[in-house]
Amino acid sequence: MNAEFHRPVYLAHLFDWTEAIWSDTNWLFTKLDSNPNLQDVEKYLSPQLNKADILFSWKPEGLWIPGSELGKSFISDNVVVPFSACYIFDSKTTSCTKPRFNMTTDTERSFTDTEIKMVSEEIISLKALGYAADGCGLQWVSFDDKLSRLIRQGFNSWQKMKGSVLEK
């Protein structure tokens, strides 16, 4: 299991870093903009998603978006704003039981060992690749080596780029 917390980044960064596996993934959003009751969000977001020509589906467990849609700016600009949480699945998975864990990083800290254990158990139970949440930093947990490697490489590149910009 891999788990890390990166304070200055968000889910939108993670989307960029995982582009190499987008076509192999489905993403289940269980909390959007701090709202765990996605039925509230569904009413106004569905017409916007349709207008933006985004593939999606609402199911009892949350909002499903194929990884191939993550590159569309509407997703990172209007759907997955900070304080959102998601599970990452293999592309063949299009439904699951409703996850119980959907914590974000609104506490401005990494998840505790207990919280990481809880989400890890949920990932295993759902047969997900991983979990990610943001708000006041990005927390991610994954059992998938390729996903974990892409996130780490992306974060390291982002840090180098940020550092070189700050040096100028």
DSSP file (Angstrom, degrees, kcal/mol; ACC not computed):
  #  RESIDUE AA STRUCTURE BP1 BP2  ACC     N-H-->O    O-->H-N    N-H-->O    O-->H-N    TCO  KAPPA ALPHA  PHI   PSI    X-CA   Y-CA   Z-CA
    1    1 A M              0   0    0      0, 0.0     2,-0.4     0, 0.0   142,-0.2   0.000 360.0 360.0 360.0 138.1    0.0    0.0    0.0
    2    2 A N  E     +A  142   0A   0    140,-3.1   140,-3.0     2,-0.0     2,-0.3  -0.965 360.0 169.4-119.4 135.6    1.2    3.5   -0.9
    3    3 A A  E     +A  141   0A   0     -2,-0.4     2,-0.3   138,-0.2   138,-0.2  -0.979   2.2 163.9-147.8 132.9   -0.1    6.6    0.8
    4    4 A E  E     -A  140   0A   0    136,-2.0   136,-2.5    -2,-0.3     2,-0.4  -0.985  23.9-146.3-146.9 156.5    1.1   10.2    0.6
    5    5 A F  E     -A  139   0A   0     -2,-0.3     2,-0.5   134,-0.2   134,-0.2  -0.994  10.4-172.6-124.8 129.1   -0.1   13.7    1.4
    6    6 A H  E >   -A  138   0A   0    132,-2.9   132,-3.1    -2,-0.4     3,-1.3  -0.937   9.2-159.5-124.9 107.1    1.0   16.7   -0.7
    7    7 A R  T 3  S+     0   0    0     -2,-0.5    -1,-0.2   130,-0.3   132,-0.1   0.883  82.2  45.7 -57.7 -48.6   -0.1   20.0    0.8
    8    8 A P  T 3  S+     0   0    0      0, 0.0     2,-0.3     0, 0.0    -1,-0.2   0.314 100.6  77.8 -87.7  15.5    0.0   22.4   -2.1
    9    9 A V    <   -     0   0    0     -3,-1.3   126,-0.3   129,-0.1   128,-0.3  -0.770  55.6-157.4-124.5 168.4   -1.7   20.3   -4.8
   10   10 A Y    >>  -     0   0    0     -2,-0.3     4,-1.5   124,-0.1     3,-0.8  -0.720  42.2 -86.9-132.7 176.6   -5.2   19.2   -5.8
   11   11 A L  H 3> S+     0   0    0      1,-0.3     4,-2.5    -2,-0.2     5,-0.2   0.850 121.5  64.5 -57.0 -35.8   -7.1   16.5   -7.7
   12   12 A A  H 3> S+     0   0    0      1,-0.2     4,-1.7    68,-0.2    -1,-0.3   0.874 101.4  50.5 -58.6 -36.5   -6.6   18.4  -10.9
   13   13 A H  H <> S+     0   0    0     -3,-0.8     4,-2.4     2,-0.2    -1,-0.2   0.938 108.1  52.2 -63.3 -46.2   -2.8   17.9  -10.5
   14   14 A L  H  X S+     0   0    0     -4,-1.5     4,-1.6     1,-0.2    -2,-0.2   0.874 105.1  56.0 -59.2 -38.3   -3.4   14.2  -10.0
   15   15 A F  H  < S+     0   0    0     -4,-2.5     3,-0.4     1,-0.2    -1,-0.2   0.948 109.0  46.8 -57.8 -48.4   -5.4   14.0  -13.2
   16   16 A D  H >< S+     0   0    0     -4,-1.7     3,-1.2     1,-0.2    -2,-0.2   0.913 111.5  51.2 -59.6 -43.6   -2.5   15.5  -15.1
   17   17 A W  H 3< S+     0   0    0     -4,-2.4     3,-0.3     1,-0.3    -1,-0.2   0.752 111.1  47.4 -68.7 -24.5    0.0   13.1  -13.5
   18   18 A T  T >< S+     0   0    0     -4,-1.6     3,-2.3    -3,-0.4     4,-0.5   0.217  71.4 117.3-103.5  15.2   -2.1   10.0  -14.4
   19   19 A E  G X   +     0   0    0     -3,-1.2     3,-1.3     1,-0.3     4,-0.4   0.820  66.1  68.0 -52.7 -34.1   -2.8   10.8  -18.0
   20   20 A A  G 3  S+     0   0    0     -3,-0.3    -1,-0.3     1,-0.3    -2,-0.1   0.713 109.8  34.6 -61.6 -20.4   -0.9    7.7  -19.1
   21   21 A I  G X  S+     0   0    0     -3,-2.3     3,-1.6     1,-0.1    -1,-0.3   0.309  82.4 109.3-117.3   9.1   -3.6    5.4  -17.6
   22   22 A W  G X  S+     0   0    0     -3,-1.3     3,-2.0    -4,-0.5    46,-0.5   0.911  79.0  52.9 -51.0 -47.6   -6.7    7.5  -18.2
   23   23 A S  G 3  S+     0   0    0     -4,-0.4    -1,-0.3     1,-0.3    45,-0.1   0.685 108.2  52.8 -66.9 -14.8   -8.1    5.1  -20.8
   24   24 A D  G <  S+     0   0    0     -3,-1.6    67,-2.0    66,-0.1     2,-0.3   0.286 104.7  71.0 -99.2   8.8   -7.6    2.2  -18.4
   25   25 A T  E <   -B   90   0A   0     -3,-2.0    42,-2.7    65,-0.3    43,-0.4  -0.891  52.8-161.0-132.4 156.5   -9.6    3.8  -15.5
   26   26 A N  E     -BC  89  66A   0     63,-2.0    63,-3.2    -2,-0.3     2,-0.5  -0.984  22.1-146.7-125.5 141.0  -13.0    4.8  -14.3
   27   27 A W  E     -BC  88  65A   0     38,-2.6    38,-2.6    -2,-0.4     2,-0.6  -0.936   4.9-158.9-117.0 127.6  -13.3    7.4  -11.5
   28   28 A L  E     -BC  87  64A   0     59,-2.9    59,-2.6    -2,-0.5     2,-0.6  -0.915   8.3-156.3-106.9 113.0  -16.0    7.4   -8.9
   29   29 A F  E     +BC  86  63A   0     34,-3.3    34,-2.1    -2,-0.6    57,-0.3  -0.805  18.1 172.0 -92.4 121.9  -16.6   10.7   -7.2
   30   30 A T  E     +     0   0A   0     55,-1.9     2,-0.3    -2,-0.6     8,-0.2   0.525  69.5  28.4-107.3 -11.1  -18.1   10.3   -3.8
   31   31 A K  E     -B   85   0A   0     54,-1.3    54,-2.3    32,-0.1     2,-0.4  -0.963  62.9-171.8-150.2 133.8  -17.9   13.9   -2.6
   32   32 A L  B >  S-G   35   0B   0      3,-1.7     3,-2.1    -2,-0.3    52,-0.2  -0.992  75.0 -14.1-129.9 125.1  -17.8   17.1   -4.6
   33   33 A D  T 3  S-     0   0    0     48,-0.7    51,-0.2    -2,-0.4    50,-0.2   0.902 128.3 -53.6  51.5  47.6  -17.1   20.5   -3.1
   34   34 A S  T 3  S+     0   0    0     49,-3.4    -1,-0.3     1,-0.2    50,-0.1   0.391 110.6 123.8  71.8  -0.2  -17.5   19.1    0.5
   35   35 A N  B <   +G   32   0B   0     -3,-2.1    -3,-1.7    48,-0.2    -1,-0.2  -0.807  35.2 178.9 -97.9 110.2  -21.0   17.8   -0.4
   36   36 A P        +     0   0    0      0, 0.0     2,-1.4     0, 0.0    -1,-0.2   0.660  69.7  80.9 -79.9 -14.7  -21.3   14.0    0.3
   37   37 A N    >>  +     0   0    0      1,-0.2     3,-1.5    -5,-0.1     4,-0.7  -0.691  58.5 176.9 -91.4  86.7  -25.0   14.1   -0.8
   38   38 A L  H 3>  +     0   0    0     -2,-1.4     4,-2.6     1,-0.3    -1,-0.2   0.623  69.0  76.2 -71.6 -11.4  -24.4   13.9   -4.5
   39   39 A Q  H 3> S+     0   0    0      1,-0.2     4,-1.0     2,-0.2    -1,-0.3   0.859  94.1  53.6 -63.8 -32.9  -28.1   13.8   -5.3
   40   40 A D  H <> S+     0   0    0     -3,-1.5     4,-0.5     1,-0.2    -1,-0.2   0.902 113.4  42.0 -63.3 -40.7  -28.1   17.6   -4.5
   41   41 A V  H >X S+     0   0    0     -4,-0.7     4,-2.6     1,-0.2     3,-0.6   0.836 102.1  69.0 -76.2 -35.4  -25.3   18.1   -7.0
   42   42 A E  H 3X S+     0   0    0     -4,-2.6     4,-2.1     1,-0.2    -1,-0.2   0.856  91.6  60.6 -54.9 -40.8  -26.8   15.8   -9.7
   43   43 A K  H 3< S+     0   0    0     -4,-1.0    -1,-0.2     1,-0.2    -2,-0.2   0.875 118.6  25.0 -60.0 -41.7  -29.7   18.1  -10.4
   44   44 A Y  H <X S+     0   0    0     -3,-0.6     4,-0.7    -4,-0.5    -1,-0.2   0.737 121.9  53.7 -97.2 -22.5  -27.7   21.1  -11.5
   45   45 A L  H  X S+     0   0    0     -4,-2.6     4,-2.7     2,-0.2     5,-0.2   0.848  95.4  66.2 -81.8 -33.7  -24.5   19.3  -12.6
   46   46 A S  H  X S+     0   0    0     -4,-2.1     4,-2.5    -5,-0.3     5,-0.2   0.921 101.6  47.3 -56.6 -48.7  -26.0   16.8  -15.1
   47   47 A P  H  > S+     0   0    0      0, 0.0     4,-2.3     0, 0.0    -1,-0.2   0.885 113.5  49.8 -61.5 -35.0  -27.2   19.5  -17.6
   48   48 A Q  H  X S+     0   0    0     -4,-0.7     4,-2.0     2,-0.2    -2,-0.2   0.907 110.4  49.2 -68.6 -41.1  -23.8   21.1  -17.4
   49   49 A L  H  <>S+     0   0    0     -4,-2.7     5,-2.5     2,-0.2     4,-0.2   0.909 112.3  48.8 -63.6 -42.0  -22.0   17.8  -18.0
   50   50 A N  H ><5S+     0   0    0     -4,-2.5     3,-1.5    -5,-0.2    -2,-0.2   0.927 110.8  50.0 -62.2 -44.9  -24.2   17.1  -21.0
   51   51 A K  H 3<5S+     0   0    0     -4,-2.3    -1,-0.2     1,-0.3    -2,-0.2   0.855 110.0  50.6 -63.0 -35.4  -23.7   20.6  -22.4
   52   52 A A  T 3<5S-     0   0    0     -4,-2.0    -1,-0.3    -5,-0.1    -2,-0.2   0.410 114.5-120.0 -83.1   2.9  -19.9   20.1  -22.1
   53   53 A D  T < 5 +     0   0    0     -3,-1.5     2,-0.4     1,-0.2    -3,-0.2   0.902  56.2 159.7  59.4  45.5  -20.2   16.8  -23.9
   54   54 A I      < -     0   0    0     -5,-2.5     2,-0.4    -6,-0.1    -1,-0.2  -0.835  40.8-130.0 -98.5 133.1  -18.8   14.8  -20.9
   55   55 A L        +     0   0    0     -2,-0.4     2,-0.3    11,-0.1    14,-0.1  -0.696  50.2 138.4 -77.4 131.8  -19.4   11.0  -20.6
   56   56 A F        -     0   0    0     -2,-0.4     2,-0.3     9,-0.2     9,-0.2  -0.979  35.2-154.5-163.4 165.7  -20.7   10.3  -17.1
   57   57 A S  E     -D   64   0A   0      7,-1.8     7,-3.2    -2,-0.3     2,-0.5  -0.963  12.7-140.8-152.2 141.0  -23.2    8.3  -15.1
   58   58 A W  E     +D   63   0A   0     -2,-0.3     5,-0.2     5,-0.2    -2,-0.0  -0.867  29.6 166.5 -98.4 130.0  -24.9    8.8  -11.7
   59   59 A K  E >   -D   62   0A   0      3,-2.6     3,-1.9    -2,-0.5    -2,-0.0  -0.876  53.9 -92.3-134.1 168.1  -25.4    5.7   -9.6
   60   60 A P  T 3  S+     0   0    0      0, 0.0   -22,-0.1     0, 0.0     3,-0.1   0.801 125.3  54.6 -53.9 -28.7  -26.3    5.3   -6.0
   61   61 A E  T 3  S-     0   0    0      1,-0.2     2,-0.3    35,-0.2    36,-0.1   0.662 120.8 -91.2 -81.8 -14.9  -22.5    5.2   -5.1
   62   62 A G  E <   - D   0  59A   0     -3,-1.9    -3,-2.6    36,-0.1     2,-0.6  -0.973  63.8 -22.7 145.0-158.1  -21.8    8.5   -6.8
   63   63 A L  E     -CD  29  58A   0    -34,-2.1   -34,-3.3    -2,-0.3     2,-0.5  -0.835  51.5-157.0 -97.7 119.0  -20.7   10.2  -10.0
   64   64 A W  E     +CD  28  57A   0     -7,-3.2    -7,-1.8    -2,-0.6   -36,-0.2  -0.839  14.5 175.5 -97.8 129.7  -18.8    7.9  -12.5
   65   65 A I  E     -C   27   0A   0    -38,-2.6   -38,-2.6    -2,-0.5    -9,-0.2  -0.991  31.2-121.5-133.0 125.5  -16.5    9.6  -15.0
   66   66 A P  E >   -C   26   0A   0      0, 0.0     3,-2.2     0, 0.0     4,-0.4  -0.363  25.2-120.3 -61.9 144.0  -14.3    7.6  -17.4
   67   67 A G  G >  S+     0   0    0    -42,-2.7     3,-1.8   -45,-0.4     4,-0.3   0.815 110.0  69.3 -55.1 -32.0  -10.6    8.5  -17.1
   68   68 A S  G 3  S+     0   0    0    -46,-0.5     3,-0.4   -43,-0.4    -1,-0.3   0.680  94.4  57.4 -62.5 -16.5  -10.6    9.6  -20.7
   69   69 A E  G X  S+     0   0    0     -3,-2.2     3,-1.8     1,-0.2     6,-0.3   0.604  81.4  86.7 -87.8 -12.6  -12.8   12.5  -19.8
   70   70 A L  T <  S+     0   0    0     -3,-1.8     6,-0.3    -4,-0.4    -1,-0.2   0.729  78.5  64.5 -64.7 -22.2  -10.4   13.9  -17.2
   71   71 A G  T 3  S+     0   0    0     -3,-0.4     2,-0.5    -4,-0.3    -1,-0.3   0.598  78.0 100.1 -77.0 -10.0   -8.4   15.9  -19.7
   72   72 A K  S X> S-     0   0    0     -3,-1.8     3,-1.7     1,-0.1     4,-0.9  -0.652  75.0-137.9 -79.4 126.7  -11.4   18.1  -20.5
   73   73 A S  H 3> S+     0   0    0     -2,-0.5     4,-2.7     1,-0.3     5,-0.3   0.773  97.6  70.6 -58.9 -27.4  -11.1   21.4  -18.6
   74   74 A F  H 3>>S+     0   0    0      1,-0.2     4,-2.3     2,-0.2     5,-0.9   0.875  96.1  54.6 -57.6 -36.1  -14.7   21.4  -17.6
   75   75 A I  I <>>S+     0   0    0     -3,-1.7     5,-2.8    -6,-0.3     4,-1.3   0.968 116.1  33.8 -63.9 -54.1  -14.0   18.5  -15.2
   76   76 A S  I  <5S+     0   0    0     -4,-0.9    -2,-0.2    -6,-0.3    -1,-0.2   0.793 124.8  44.1 -75.0 -26.4  -11.1   20.2  -13.3
   77   77 A D  I  <5S+     0   0    0     -4,-2.7    -2,-0.2    -5,-0.2    -1,-0.2   0.811 132.4  10.7 -86.4 -30.9  -12.6   23.7  -13.5
   78   78 A N  I  <5S+     0   0    0     -4,-2.3     3,-0.2    -5,-0.3    -3,-0.2   0.629 128.3  38.4-126.1 -20.2  -16.3   23.0  -12.7
   79   79 A V  I  <<S+     0   0    0     -4,-1.3     2,-1.3    -5,-0.9    -3,-0.2   0.890 114.6  39.0-100.5 -59.8  -16.8   19.5  -11.4
   80   80 A V  S   <S+     0   0    0     -5,-2.8   -68,-0.2    -6,-0.1    -1,-0.2  -0.531  74.7 160.7 -98.7  68.7  -13.9   18.5   -9.2
   81   81 A V        -     0   0    0     -2,-1.3   -48,-0.7    -3,-0.2    53,-0.1  -0.387  55.3 -60.1 -78.2 166.1  -13.3   21.7   -7.3
   82   82 A P  S    S+     0   0    0      0, 0.0    -1,-0.2     0, 0.0    53,-0.1  -0.016 120.1  45.4 -50.4 155.2  -11.4   21.5   -4.0
   83   83 A F  S    S+     0   0    0      1,-0.3   -49,-3.4   -50,-0.2     2,-0.3   0.860  85.4 131.7  73.7  43.3  -12.8   19.4   -1.2
   84   84 A S        -     0   0    0    -51,-0.2    50,-2.2   -52,-0.2     2,-0.3  -0.835  39.0-159.4-119.4 159.4  -13.7   16.5   -3.5
   85   85 A A  E     +BE  31 133A   0    -54,-2.3   -55,-1.9    -2,-0.3   -54,-1.3  -0.994  12.0 173.2-141.5 145.2  -13.0   12.8   -3.1
   86   86 A C  E     -BE  29 132A   0     46,-2.8    46,-2.5    -2,-0.3     2,-0.4  -0.993  26.0-136.1-151.2 155.8  -12.8    9.8   -5.5
   87   87 A Y  E     -BE  28 131A   0    -59,-2.6   -59,-2.9    -2,-0.3     2,-0.5  -0.890  23.2-141.1-106.5 144.2  -12.0    6.2   -6.0
   88   88 A I  E     +BE  27 130A   0     42,-2.6    41,-3.3    -2,-0.4    42,-1.5  -0.930  25.5 179.4-110.8 127.5  -10.1    5.1   -9.0
   89   89 A F  E     -B   26   0A   0    -63,-3.2   -63,-2.0    -2,-0.5    39,-0.1  -0.797  36.9 -90.1-122.9 162.5  -11.1    1.8  -10.7
   90   90 A D  E >   -B   25   0A   0     37,-0.4     3,-1.9    -2,-0.3   -65,-0.3  -0.401  48.8-108.8 -61.5 150.3  -10.1   -0.3  -13.6
   91   91 A S  T 3  S+     0   0    0    -67,-2.0   -66,-0.2     1,-0.3    -1,-0.1   0.711 116.5  64.1 -62.1 -20.5  -12.0    0.8  -16.7
   92   92 A K  T 3  S+     0   0    0    -68,-0.2     2,-0.6   -66,-0.1    -1,-0.3   0.695  84.7  87.0 -76.2 -17.6  -14.1   -2.5  -16.6
   93   93 A T    <   +     0   0    0     -3,-1.9    -4,-0.1     1,-0.1     3,-0.1  -0.740  42.5 158.3 -87.5 120.1  -15.6   -1.5  -13.3
   94   94 A T        +     0   0    0     -2,-0.6     2,-0.3     1,-0.2    -1,-0.1   0.347  64.0  18.9-123.5   2.2  -18.7    0.7  -13.8
   95   95 A S        +     0   0    0    -34,-0.0     2,-0.3   -35,-0.0    -1,-0.2  -0.976  57.5 164.7-162.3 163.7  -20.5    0.2  -10.4
   96   96 A C        -     0   0    0     -2,-0.3   -35,-0.2    -3,-0.1     2,-0.1  -0.948  48.7 -66.2-164.5 176.5  -19.8   -0.9   -6.9
   97   97 A T        -     0   0    0     -2,-0.3    -2,-0.0     1,-0.1    29,-0.0  -0.429  69.7 -86.0 -69.9 156.6  -21.4   -0.8   -3.5
   98   98 A K        -     0   0    0     -2,-0.1    -1,-0.1     1,-0.1   -37,-0.1  -0.500  48.2-124.4 -68.3 120.4  -21.6    2.7   -2.0
   99   99 A P        -     0   0    0      0, 0.0    -1,-0.1     0, 0.0    24,-0.0  -0.348  12.2-155.2 -64.9 144.5  -18.4    3.5   -0.2
  100  100 A R  S    S+     0   0    0      1,-0.0     2,-0.5    -2,-0.0    19,-0.1   0.782  76.8  72.6 -86.1 -30.7  -18.6    4.5    3.4
  101  101 A F        +     0   0    0     17,-0.1    -1,-0.0     1,-0.1   -71,-0.0  -0.755  43.9 142.2 -92.3 124.9  -15.3    6.4    3.4
  102  102 A N        +     0   0    0     -2,-0.5    -1,-0.1     2,-0.1     2,-0.1  -0.052  22.5 156.2-149.9  39.6  -15.3    9.8    1.5
  103  103 A M        -     0   0    0     12,-0.1     2,-0.2     1,-0.1   -72,-0.1  -0.369  22.5-160.5 -71.4 145.5  -13.1   12.0    3.6
  104  104 A T        -     0   0    0     29,-0.1     3,-0.3   -19,-0.1    31,-0.2  -0.529  34.0-100.7-110.9-175.4  -11.4   15.1    2.1
  105  105 A T  B >  S+h  135   0C   0     29,-1.4     3,-1.9    32,-0.3    31,-0.5  -0.106  74.6 127.2-100.8  36.2   -8.4   17.0    3.5
  106  106 A D  T 3   +     0   0    0      1,-0.3    -1,-0.2    28,-0.2    29,-0.1   0.619  63.4  70.3 -67.9 -10.3  -10.4   19.9    4.9
  107  107 A T  T 3  S-     0   0    0     -3,-0.3    -1,-0.3     2,-0.2     3,-0.1   0.435 107.9-123.9 -84.8   1.3   -8.6   19.3    8.2
  108  108 A E  S <  S+     0   0    0     -3,-1.9     2,-0.3     1,-0.2    -2,-0.1   0.809  79.0  86.3  61.8  33.6   -5.4   20.7    6.6
  109  109 A R  S    S-     0   0    0     -4,-0.1    -2,-0.2    28,-0.1    -1,-0.2  -0.961  84.6 -89.1-151.2 165.7   -3.5   17.6    7.5
  110  110 A S        -     0   0    0     -2,-0.3  -105,-0.1     1,-0.1    29,-0.1  -0.333  59.0 -84.7 -70.4 162.4   -2.7   14.1    6.1
  111  111 A F        -     0   0    0      1,-0.1    -1,-0.1  -107,-0.1    -6,-0.0  -0.381  48.1-114.2 -64.4 147.1   -5.0   11.3    7.0
  112  112 A T     >  -     0   0    0      1,-0.1     4,-2.6    -3,-0.1     5,-0.2  -0.274  30.4-101.1 -72.8 168.1   -4.2    9.6   10.3
  113  113 A D  H  > S+     0   0    0      1,-0.2     4,-2.3     2,-0.2     5,-0.1   0.888 126.3  52.0 -58.0 -38.9   -3.1    6.0   10.4
  114  114 A T  H  > S+     0   0    0      2,-0.2     4,-2.3     1,-0.2    -1,-0.2   0.914 110.1  47.4 -64.4 -43.5   -6.6    5.0   11.4
  115  115 A E  H  > S+     0   0    0      2,-0.2     4,-2.6     1,-0.2     5,-0.2   0.891 111.6  50.4 -66.2 -39.6   -8.1    6.9    8.4
  116  116 A I  H  X S+     0   0    0     -4,-2.6     4,-2.4     2,-0.2    -1,-0.2   0.895 110.5  50.3 -65.0 -39.1   -5.6    5.4    6.0
  117  117 A K  H  X S+     0   0    0     -4,-2.3     4,-2.4    -5,-0.2    -2,-0.2   0.920 110.9  49.9 -62.7 -43.1   -6.4    1.9    7.4
  118  118 A M  H  X S+     0   0    0     -4,-2.3     4,-1.8     1,-0.2    -2,-0.2   0.936 114.3  42.4 -62.0 -47.8  -10.2    2.7    6.9
  119  119 A V  H  X S+     0   0    0     -4,-2.6     4,-2.7     2,-0.2    -1,-0.2   0.859 112.1  55.7 -70.5 -33.2   -9.7    3.8    3.3
  120  120 A S  H  X S+     0   0    0     -4,-2.4     4,-2.4    -5,-0.2    -1,-0.2   0.925 107.8  48.3 -62.3 -44.2   -7.3    1.0    2.6
  121  121 A E  H  X S+     0   0    0     -4,-2.4     4,-2.6     1,-0.2    -1,-0.2   0.888 112.0  50.1 -62.1 -38.5   -9.9   -1.5    3.7
  122  122 A E  H  X S+     0   0    0     -4,-1.8     4,-2.5     2,-0.2    -2,-0.2   0.916 108.7  51.6 -66.1 -43.5  -12.5    0.2    1.6
  123  123 A I  H  X>S+     0   0    0     -4,-2.7     5,-2.3     1,-0.2     4,-1.0   0.929 113.4  45.2 -58.2 -46.2  -10.2    0.1   -1.5
  124  124 A I  H ><5S+     0   0    0     -4,-2.4     3,-0.5     1,-0.2    -2,-0.2   0.932 112.9  50.0 -63.9 -46.5   -9.7   -3.6   -1.0
  125  125 A S  H 3<5S+     0   0    0     -4,-2.6    -1,-0.2     1,-0.2    -2,-0.2   0.874 116.4  41.3 -61.0 -38.8  -13.3   -4.3   -0.4
  126  126 A L  H 3<5S-     0   0    0     -4,-2.5    -1,-0.2    -5,-0.1    -2,-0.2   0.592 106.5-125.7 -83.9 -11.8  -14.3   -2.4   -3.6
  127  127 A K  T <<5 +     0   0    0     -4,-1.0   -37,-0.4    -3,-0.5    -3,-0.2   0.881  56.0 158.1  62.9  40.0  -11.5   -3.8   -5.6
  128  128 A A      < -     0   0    0     -5,-2.3   -39,-0.2    -6,-0.2    -1,-0.2  -0.451  50.2-132.9 -87.3 164.1  -10.4   -0.2   -6.5
  129  129 A L  S    S-     0   0    0    -41,-3.3    14,-1.8     1,-0.3    15,-1.0   0.798  75.4 -43.9 -82.9 -33.6   -7.0    0.9   -7.6
  130  130 A G  E     -EF  88 142A   0    -42,-1.5   -42,-2.6    12,-0.2     2,-0.3  -0.980  47.6-113.9-177.2-176.0   -6.9    3.8   -5.2
  131  131 A Y  E     -EF  87 141A   0     10,-2.7    10,-2.5    -2,-0.3     2,-0.3  -0.986  22.7-177.0-141.6 144.3   -8.5    6.7   -3.5
  132  132 A A  E     +EF  86 140A   0    -46,-2.5   -46,-2.8    -2,-0.3     2,-0.3  -0.997   4.3 171.7-145.8 145.6   -7.7   10.4   -3.7
  133  133 A A  E     -EF  85 139A   0      6,-2.4     6,-2.9    -2,-0.3   -48,-0.2  -0.991   5.1-175.4-149.7 152.5   -9.1   13.5   -2.0
  134  134 A D        +     0   0    0    -50,-2.2   -29,-1.4    -2,-0.3   -28,-0.2  -0.698  33.1 120.4-136.2-168.5   -8.2   17.2   -1.7
  135  135 A G  B    S+h  105   0C   0   -126,-0.3   -29,-0.2    -2,-0.2     3,-0.1  -0.610 101.0  16.6 146.6 -77.0   -9.2   20.4    0.0
  136  136 A C  S    S-     0   0    0    -31,-0.5     2,-0.2     1,-0.4  -126,-0.1  -0.452 141.1 -24.1-117.7  55.2   -6.1   21.6    1.9
  137  137 A G  S    S-     0   0    0   -128,-0.3     2,-0.5  -129,-0.1    -1,-0.4  -0.452  83.0 -78.2 119.9 164.6   -3.7   19.3    0.1
  138  138 A L  E     -A    6   0A   0   -132,-3.1  -132,-2.9    -4,-0.2     2,-0.5  -0.881  37.1-172.2-103.6 122.9   -3.9   16.1   -1.8
  139  139 A Q  E     +AF   5 133A   0     -6,-2.9    -6,-2.4    -2,-0.5     2,-0.4  -0.956  11.3 176.8-109.2 131.1   -4.1   12.8    0.0
  140  140 A W  E     -AF   4 132A   0   -136,-2.5  -136,-2.0    -2,-0.5     2,-0.4  -0.987  14.6-173.8-136.0 149.7   -3.9    9.6   -2.0
  141  141 A V  E     +AF   3 131A   0    -10,-2.5   -10,-2.7    -2,-0.4     2,-0.3  -0.996  16.6 167.3-139.0 131.1   -3.8    5.9   -1.1
  142  142 A S  E     -AF   2 130A   0   -140,-3.0  -140,-3.1    -2,-0.4   -12,-0.2  -1.000  36.4-168.0-149.7 147.2   -3.2    3.2   -3.7
  143  143 A F  S    S+     0   0    0    -14,-1.8     2,-0.6    -2,-0.3   -13,-0.1   0.332  72.0  96.7-105.7  -0.2   -2.4   -0.5   -4.0
  144  144 A D     >  -     0   0    0    -15,-1.0     4,-2.5     1,-0.2     5,-0.2  -0.824  61.8-156.8 -97.6 119.6   -1.6   -0.2   -7.7
  145  145 A D  H  > S+     0   0    0     -2,-0.6     4,-2.6     1,-0.2     5,-0.2   0.885  92.2  50.2 -63.5 -40.7    2.1    0.2   -8.4
  146  146 A K  H  > S+     0   0    0      2,-0.2     4,-2.4     1,-0.2    -1,-0.2   0.937 112.8  46.2 -65.8 -45.7    1.6    1.9  -11.8
  147  147 A L  H  > S+     0   0    0      1,-0.2     4,-2.2     2,-0.2    -2,-0.2   0.937 114.3  48.4 -59.6 -47.4   -0.8    4.5  -10.4
  148  148 A S  H  X S+     0   0    0     -4,-2.5     4,-2.5     1,-0.2    -2,-0.2   0.910 111.1  50.2 -60.8 -43.5    1.4    5.2   -7.4
  149  149 A R  H  X S+     0   0    0     -4,-2.6     4,-2.8     1,-0.2     5,-0.2   0.918 110.1  49.9 -62.6 -44.1    4.5    5.6   -9.6
  150  150 A L  H  X S+     0   0    0     -4,-2.4     4,-2.5     1,-0.2    -1,-0.2   0.904 111.5  48.5 -62.4 -41.0    2.7    8.1  -11.9
  151  151 A I  H  X S+     0   0    0     -4,-2.2     4,-2.7     2,-0.2    -2,-0.2   0.935 113.5  46.4 -65.6 -45.1    1.6   10.1   -8.9
  152  152 A R  H  X S+     0   0    0     -4,-2.5     4,-2.7     2,-0.2    -2,-0.2   0.931 114.2  47.5 -62.8 -45.4    5.0   10.2   -7.4
  153  153 A Q  H  X S+     0   0    0     -4,-2.8     4,-2.5     1,-0.2     5,-0.2   0.916 113.2  49.3 -62.0 -42.6    6.7   11.1  -10.7
  154  154 A G  H  X S+     0   0    0     -4,-2.5     4,-2.5    -5,-0.2    -2,-0.2   0.921 112.1  47.4 -62.9 -44.5    4.1   13.8  -11.4
  155  155 A F  H  X S+     0   0    0     -4,-2.7     4,-2.7     2,-0.2    -2,-0.2   0.925 111.9  50.1 -64.3 -43.4    4.6   15.3   -7.9
  156  156 A N  H  X S+     0   0    0     -4,-2.7     4,-2.2     2,-0.2    -2,-0.2   0.911 112.7  46.8 -61.7 -42.4    8.4   15.2   -8.2
  157  157 A S  H  X S+     0   0    0     -4,-2.5     4,-2.6     2,-0.2    -1,-0.2   0.907 111.7  51.3 -64.1 -41.2    8.2   16.9  -11.6
  158  158 A W  H  X S+     0   0    0     -4,-2.5     4,-2.8     1,-0.2    -2,-0.2   0.911 109.7  50.0 -62.2 -42.8    5.8   19.5  -10.3
  159  159 A Q  H  X S+     0   0    0     -4,-2.7     4,-2.8     2,-0.2    -1,-0.2   0.917 111.4  48.3 -62.6 -43.5    8.1   20.3   -7.3
  160  160 A K  H  X S+     0   0    0     -4,-2.2     4,-2.4     2,-0.2    -2,-0.2   0.924 113.6  47.0 -62.6 -44.4   11.1   20.7   -9.6
  161  161 A M  H  X S+     0   0    0     -4,-2.6     4,-1.9     2,-0.2    -2,-0.2   0.928 113.7  47.6 -63.5 -44.9    9.1   23.0  -11.9
  162  162 A K  H  X S+     0   0    0     -4,-2.8     4,-2.3     1,-0.2    -2,-0.2   0.909 111.9  51.1 -62.4 -42.1    7.8   25.0   -9.0
  163  163 A G  H  X S+     0   0    0     -4,-2.8     4,-1.6     1,-0.2    -1,-0.2   0.894 109.3  49.1 -63.2 -40.9   11.3   25.3   -7.5
  164  164 A S  H  X S+     0   0    0     -4,-2.4     4,-0.7     1,-0.2    -1,-0.2   0.842 111.3  50.4 -69.5 -32.2   12.8   26.5  -10.8
  165  165 A V  H >< S+     0   0    0     -4,-1.9     3,-0.7     1,-0.2    -2,-0.2   0.907 110.2  49.9 -69.9 -41.3   10.0   29.1  -11.1
  166  166 A L  H 3< S+     0   0    0     -4,-2.3    -2,-0.2     1,-0.2    -1,-0.2   0.804 105.1  58.4 -66.6 -29.3   10.6   30.3   -7.5
  167  167 A E  H 3<        0   0    0     -4,-1.6    -1,-0.2     1,-0.2    -2,-0.2   0.741 360.0 360.0 -72.3 -23.0   14.4   30.6   -8.2
  168  168 A K    <<        0   0    0     -4,-0.7    -1,-0.2    -3,-0.7    -2,-0.2   0.482 360.0 360.0 -79.1 360.0   13.8   33.1  -11.0
